Amino acid sequence: MRNLIFLPLLALAVPAFAQDTDLPPAVLPAPDANVDAVLVPVRALFASIAARDAGLVTPYVVDGATVTIADSTGDGPPTVSRVVFADLLAGLAAETAQLEERMPNPVVDVDGDIAMVWGFYTFHRDGAFSHCGADHFSLVRDEGAWKIANLAFSRRLTDCGD
């Protein structure tokens, strides 16, 4: 008898939970053209690293952009450090090793004039694996061009895949 009362009540309740709230979807797919445009500064950074030439990425970085590094590669406890982007780039010219950063499957989210790129990366020095982690880029569209406003990345030696 209870089931006979419960089932009609359940049937009435389900449509109430399925009503449209007029809110945007939780995940907004980025149009392909925006994805390609947002990745231009990220690819410029990777090219800059490989060429050891900060000038390749400088036009794609907002003045005052920051970098946060969560480093778990040392013998001690993990550390978090923050630097201005220009300081990170300044070290490229003095680097003598061939450097390469690879991010095979970046995820891009765009909402108007802000975007986020997130992805697993591996870093190689003179062709040999160095470390891995996740990159998180915050970008803004400034006068029609996407620029890096902030970069946060983790750095580790384990759980890096094959």
C-alpha positions as CSV (number, residue, x, y, z in Angstrom):
1,M,0.0,0.0,0.0
2,R,2.9,2.4,0.8
3,N,4.3,1.9,-2.7
4,L,1.0,2.9,-4.2
5,I,1.2,6.3,-2.4
6,F,5.0,6.7,-2.9
7,L,5.1,6.1,-6.6
8,P,2.6,8.9,-7.6
9,L,4.4,11.3,-5.3
10,L,7.8,10.4,-6.8
11,A,6.3,11.0,-10.3
12,L,5.2,14.5,-9.3
13,A,8.6,15.3,-7.7
14,V,10.9,14.4,-10.6
15,P,9.7,17.1,-13.0
16,A,10.3,19.7,-10.3
17,F,14.0,18.8,-10.2
18,A,14.3,18.8,-13.9
19,Q,13.1,22.4,-14.5
20,D,15.2,24.8,-16.5
21,T,16.8,27.4,-14.2
22,D,17.8,29.7,-17.1
23,L,21.4,29.4,-15.9
24,P,24.2,28.8,-18.4
25,P,25.6,25.3,-18.7
26,A,28.3,24.5,-16.2
27,V,30.9,23.9,-18.9
28,L,30.9,26.3,-21.8
29,P,32.5,24.7,-24.9
30,A,35.1,27.0,-26.5
31,P,34.7,27.6,-30.2
32,D,37.5,26.1,-32.2
33,A,38.8,29.5,-33.4
34,N,39.1,30.6,-29.8
35,V,40.9,27.5,-28.8
36,D,43.5,28.0,-31.5
37,A,43.9,31.7,-30.6
38,V,44.2,31.0,-26.9
39,L,46.9,28.4,-27.5
40,V,49.1,30.9,-29.4
41,P,50.7,32.4,-26.2
42,V,51.2,28.9,-24.7
43,R,52.9,27.6,-27.8
44,A,55.0,30.8,-27.9
45,L,56.2,30.1,-24.4
46,F,57.2,26.6,-25.4
47,A,59.0,27.9,-28.5
48,S,60.7,30.5,-26.3
49,I,61.9,27.8,-23.9
50,A,63.2,25.7,-26.8
51,A,65.0,28.6,-28.4
52,R,66.1,30.0,-25.0
53,D,64.8,33.3,-26.3
54,A,62.4,35.3,-24.0
55,G,61.6,37.6,-26.9
56,L,59.4,35.0,-28.6
57,V,56.9,35.0,-25.8
58,T,57.2,38.6,-24.4
59,P,54.5,40.0,-26.7
60,Y,52.1,37.4,-25.3
61,V,52.6,38.2,-21.6
62,V,50.7,40.9,-19.6
63,D,52.9,43.4,-17.8
64,G,53.3,42.2,-14.2
65,A,52.3,38.6,-15.0
66,T,53.2,36.2,-12.2
67,V,54.3,32.5,-12.0
68,T,53.6,30.2,-9.1
69,I,55.6,27.0,-8.8
70,A,54.6,24.1,-6.7
71,D,57.8,22.0,-6.6
72,S,58.0,18.5,-5.3
73,T,61.3,17.5,-6.9
74,G,63.6,18.1,-3.9
75,D,64.6,15.9,-1.0
76,G,62.6,18.0,1.5
77,P,59.0,18.9,1.7
78,P,57.3,20.4,-1.3
79,T,57.8,24.2,-1.8
80,V,55.7,26.9,-3.3
81,S,57.4,29.9,-4.8
82,R,56.2,33.0,-6.7
83,V,58.1,35.1,-9.2
84,V,57.2,37.7,-11.8
85,F,57.1,36.2,-15.3
86,A,60.0,38.4,-16.5
87,D,62.3,36.8,-13.9
88,L,61.4,33.3,-15.1
89,L,62.2,34.4,-18.7
90,A,65.4,36.0,-17.7
91,G,66.9,32.6,-16.9
92,L,66.4,31.3,-20.5
93,A,69.3,33.3,-22.0
94,A,71.8,31.8,-19.5
95,E,70.6,28.2,-20.1
96,T,73.1,26.1,-22.0
97,A,71.1,22.8,-22.3
98,Q,68.5,22.2,-25.0
99,L,65.1,22.5,-23.4
100,E,61.7,21.2,-24.4
101,E,58.4,21.3,-22.8
102,R,55.6,19.1,-24.1
103,M,51.9,19.4,-23.3
104,P,50.1,16.8,-25.4
105,N,46.5,17.4,-24.5
106,P,45.8,20.9,-23.3
107,V,42.3,21.7,-22.0
108,V,41.0,25.2,-23.0
109,D,38.0,27.0,-21.5
110,V,37.0,30.4,-22.7
111,D,34.5,32.9,-21.4
112,G,34.4,36.1,-23.2
113,D,37.8,37.8,-22.7
114,I,39.2,35.4,-20.2
115,A,40.5,31.9,-20.8
116,M,42.2,29.0,-19.0
117,V,44.6,26.4,-20.4
118,W,45.3,23.4,-18.2
119,G,47.4,20.3,-19.0
120,F,49.8,17.7,-18.0
121,Y,53.4,18.4,-19.3
122,T,56.8,16.8,-19.5
123,F,60.0,18.7,-19.5
124,H,63.2,17.5,-21.2
125,R,66.8,18.7,-20.9
126,D,69.2,17.7,-23.7
127,G,66.6,15.2,-24.9
128,A,66.4,13.4,-21.5
129,F,63.4,13.5,-19.2
130,S,63.8,16.0,-16.4
131,H,60.4,16.3,-14.7
132,C,56.6,16.5,-15.2
133,G,53.6,18.3,-13.8
134,A,50.6,20.3,-14.7
135,D,50.5,23.7,-16.2
136,H,47.7,26.2,-15.6
137,F,47.6,29.3,-17.7
138,S,45.2,32.2,-17.0
139,L,44.9,34.4,-20.1
140,V,43.1,37.6,-21.0
141,R,42.2,39.0,-24.4
142,D,43.8,42.4,-24.6
143,E,43.0,44.6,-27.6
144,G,42.0,41.4,-29.5
145,A,45.1,39.4,-28.6
146,W,45.3,36.6,-26.0
147,K,48.0,37.2,-23.4
148,I,49.3,35.2,-20.4
149,A,48.3,36.9,-17.2
150,N,49.4,34.2,-14.8
151,L,51.0,30.8,-14.9
152,A,50.9,28.2,-12.2
153,F,52.6,24.8,-12.5
154,S,53.6,21.8,-10.5
155,R,56.9,20.1,-10.8
156,R,57.5,16.5,-9.8
157,L,59.6,13.4,-10.6
158,T,56.9,10.7,-10.1
159,D,53.6,9.8,-11.7
160,C,54.9,11.1,-15.0
161,G,53.7,8.3,-17.3
162,D,55.9,6.2,-19.5
